[in-house]
């Protein structure tokens, strides 16, 4: 029974490291997409 190690510690340490850049990338991508849509709509209205 002493051989068992908690598996949750490894996952909690590695998840934020991979998750934060992914979230930043998604948010920046959404902002760029909205700016592109804004530019297209502005060119159509003018």
Buried (B, 14 or more C-beta within 10 A) or exposed (E): EEEEEEEEEEEEEEEEEEEEEEEEEEEEEEEEEEEEEEEEEEEEEE
